[in-house]
Amino acid sequence: MDKYNAEFGIFIATSDFTRGAIKGTRINTLINGDNICDLVVKYQYYVKLITTYKLDNFYKDKK
């Protein structure tokens, strides 16, 4: 940010940030993988609603 004399910065990663990266950064906004998913759903960017069914364990003994 200093190189470009920027006052605001956003860093986006698909994973999480380490504590050291969070503490040592001067970037104002860090967006991790969970935040990306939340934003995609919030703004419905290429999101399609689907229904998922999960089958119970067939071999589970119910007495």
Long-range contacts (C-beta under 8 A, 24 or more apart in sequence): 1-26, 1-27, 12-36
